[in-house]
Amino acid sequence: MHYTKKLIGLAAVGILAVGCGSGDSSGTAGIPAADPKPEAAQETSAAPQQATLPVAVDGPQKDVLESSSDGQLKVLPKPDNSAPFTERVEHKLQEQVLGRVKVPGKTSAECPDGVTQKAGAVSTCNVTYEGAVIPYEVKISDSYKEGSFMTFYNAKPLKSLIVAKTVYHQLYEQYGKESGLEASKLACEEFPVAQAVDLNGDSGLTCQYWSKYGNKGEGGFETLRVKAGTYGPSFERVR
């Protein structure tokens, strides 16, 4: 089962102004049928229960905001329109990361060699969110002309970002509300606050939900591998 939501890994489009601003038994006659096996031999042991993971998820995460435009996701102070182009790009990248994860956190950004403001030019920037570093490729539009009032560019992340609170929140949203699965018990391994993983890669960590179909049909936990989906964390059932 594979579910996917919320954007973390799509390329972001930026615009900056220059200078402005998921029985029967049978036998041959005369030969008695064999005695049935002793009762104990016919018993089958129940499938072993899986241990519960340490972090219980009993509801939505209050720190995960509903809107990417929430004021808590703004980076202040905002550079004014006369600030250097590189500084304004660095600021914009921080707000784009915050808007995608929707969880306030400490950010910073650096384009070590600056952002070359020429047609087709590609520059590298690094955005840090709670210690996790996401490298970005910033490409200026091929149609850019020197002296243009507006500068169009694409900012493409080269890694995906997995945020613990977003994972816990998404687990509850996708499994805690599914009445058909009796998913009243949810838990995860303890995740780092944030981590950078390969695009669409595996975080190496797991979560679980309780299902009446789990534990070989006896009722029990199903394990989910947590991956970095296109729209945020995705869950893949471990079979």
N, C-alpha and C positions, 0 to 999 in steps of 0.2 A: 504494500500500500504506500503510495507516494503522494504526498501533498506538498503544494508549494504556494507561498504567498509573498507579500511585500518585497519591493525592489531594494536590493542592496548592490547588485552587480551590473546594471545597465549603464551604458555610456551617458553621461550627462551633457546637456547642451548649455553652453553659457554665452551670455552676451554682456559686454561691458562697453560703456560709453567712454570715449576719450575726452578728458577735460570737463565732463559733466557728471555732474554727479559722479507542492501531499509518489436336537436331533433325533433324527430317527436312528435306531440301531437295528440291524438285521443280521441273520445268521442262517446257516444251512440247517434243515430239519434234523432233530436228534442231537444237535450240538448246542449246548446252552450258550447264550450270549455272555460275553465277558462282563465281569463286574465293572460297574462304573468306577472311575478314578476316585480316590478318596476326596472328600470335600475340600480339604486343604490344598490339594494339588490343582483344583479347578479355580482357585482364587487368583486374582491378578492384583498386583500391588498398584496403588494409585501413583500417578506420575508425580515426581518430586516437585515441590513448589519452588519457584524461583525467589531468591532473596529480594527484598524491596530495596531500591536504590535510596541513597541517603537524603536527597533533597525532595521533600514532599511539595507537590504543586496543588494547592487546594483552591485556587481561584485565579482570576486575572491579576497581572502585575500592575500595581498602581502607578509605577513610574513609566509605564509604556503609554505614551500620549496618543490621542485619537487622530490628531491632525499634524501633518508635517509642518504646518505654518504656525504652530503654537509658539508663542513668544518665548517659552523656555528653551526653545531650540535655536535661538538667535545667538550669534557670537558678537559680543560687545567688547570694546567699542568698534563700530563699523568704520572702516576707512572712508574718508570723504572722496569725492570724485576727482580731486586733484592729486590723490596719492598715486604712487607708481603702479603701473599695470600689474606687475608681479605681486605686489602686496594685496591688490584687490582680488586677484585670482586665488591667492592663498586663503583669503577670507571666505570667498564664495565656496571653495572646496570643503571647508570645515562645515559650513551650513548645509551643504548637500549631503554630507555624511550623517549629520545629526537628523536631517529631515527624513532620511531613509530608515534609520534604526528607531527613530521616534523615542529615544531615551536620552535625556540630558546627560552629558558627560564632559569630561575635560578633553579638549581638542587642541591641536596645534597643526600647523602646516608649514612646509618649507619647499621652495623650488630652488635647490642649491645653486643652479647656474642661471637662475632667473627664467622668465618666460619670454622667448624670442618673439617679438611682435612683427612677424613677416609672413607673407602668404605661404601656407603649407608647412610652416616651421613646427617642429615637434620638440617639446620640452618635457622634462621629468620633474614631478613634484611628489612629496610624501606627506600624507595626512595621518596624524596620530590621534586615535580615539582610545582613551583610558589605557594607554600603553601599547595598543595594537597598531602597527604601522601598515597603511594601505598605500602602495605606490600607484601613482596616476601618470597617464600619458596625456599631455595637453597638446592638442594640435590646432593651430590657427587655420581658419578657413582659407581654402585655395583662392577664394575671390577677394581676399583682403587687399586693400590698396593703402599704401602708406599715407598717413594723414587722414584716413577715414574716421568719421565721427563715432561709428560703432565698430567694435571688434568682435566677430563671431568666432567661437572656438568649441571644440569637443573635448570633454574631460573623461577619459576612459580608465576605470580602475583596473589594475592588473592582478588584484587579489579580491577575495570576498571577505566580508566582516561578519563574524558570528558573535552576537551579544547575548550573554546568559539570560538576562531578563526578557529579552525578545523571544528566546527559545522557550522559556517557561510559560510565557504568555501565549505563544502560538500553540503549544501543547494543550493548554487548557481550552483554547478556542476551538481546536480541531477535534479533540478527544473527550474533554470534560463535558461537552454539551451533547454528545451523541448517545441518546437514550438507548438505542438498539444495541450498543456495545456494553452497556452497564459500566461505563467508564467513570466510576466514582473514585478510583484510586489512580493517581498520577504521580510519577516521581522521575527524577533524573540523577545522573551523576553530578558531582559538583563541578560546574563549569568555571573557567576563568571569567572574570568580568567581561572581557572581550578578547577575541583572537582573530588573527588574519589567517585564512586558508586559501588554497588554490581555488580558482573560479569553478563553481559547481563541485568542489571537492568535499571529502569526508572530514569531519571535525575530529574523528577518533573517539568521540564520546557518545553515550547512549541515554535514552529516556525509556520509560515503560508506561503502559496503561493496563488496567485490569479489564479483562473481557470474559464473558461466559464461554467463549469459544477457546480460550487459552488453556494451557496446561493439558494438551491433548484432549480437549473437550471437557475437562473436569472443572474448568473455571480457574483462571489464573492470569498472570502477567504476560503481556506480549512485549517484546523488546523492539525498540525503534532506534535505528542508526540516524544520527543527526548530520545532515549535509548542508552545504551552502547552496541554497537554491537561487534561481534568478531573482525571485521576489522576496528574498529573505531566507530564514531557515526552512529546510524541508525534512520530512521524516520518511524513512524507508524501513519497512518491517523486516527484521532479521528472521529468516526461516531456518 
